[in-house]
Amino acid sequence: MSEEIVSTEEPKSIFGRIGLFYRQVISELSKVVWPTRNQLTTYTAVVLVFVGFVILVVSIFDLILTRVTFWIFG
């Protein structure tokens, strides 16, 4: 991996520090491996199905606890 050499001398002004920050952010974003449209669609579908499954499980658990509570306390 090639690492970018950044000057150890800090810019004195606030604008110099802000500029350095944004240059570093852009440098890091260029290293990101972005998903393709197909991967993004697949990942989104998996997340939505999983969230739906969790909602179903929690709803059933809530229904059972509600009925048990009403049965005990009338």
N, C-alpha and C positions, 0 to 999 in steps of 0.2 A: 504494500500500500504506500502510496506517496502521500507524505504529510506536507502541508503547506507551511512554510516558514513564516512566522509572524514576528514582526519586530518586537523586541522586548521593551523598547522605549514607548511609554504610554503617551498618547497625544494629550496635550495640556488642556485644550478647550473642550467644552461639552460637545460641540459639534464634531470634533475629531473623534471622540469616543463613540458617539452615535454612528458616525460613518464607519468606524471599525467594526462595530457590532453588526450593522447591516451587511457589510462585506463578508463577515464570518457566517452569518445566517445564510446568505446566498451560496457560499462555498459548501456549507453542510447540506443544503437542499439539493445541490447538484449531485451529491453522493447517494441520494435516496433512490431506491429501485421502486418505481411506481407500478401498481398493478395495471394489467390490461383491462379493457372494458369487459371482456368475458370473465376474467377473474373477479372483478368487482361485482358483477351481476351474481356470480356464484356465491361469493362471500356474503352479499346482502341477503340472498335467499336463505342461506344457512342460518344467519343471525335471526331473520324473521321467523323461520320455522322453530328455532330453539326458543325464542321469546314466547311464541304462541304455546309451545309445549309447557313452559314454566308457568304461564298464566293459567293453563288448564289444570296443572297439578295443584297450584296454590288455591284455585277456585274450588276444586273438589275437597281439598283439605279444609278450607274455610266452611264449606257446606256441612261436612261431617262434624266439625267442632261446634257449629251453630246448632245442629240438631241434637248433639249430645248435651250441650249446655241447656237447651230448652227442655230436654227430657229430664235432666237432673233437677233443675230449678223450677220447672213447670211453668 
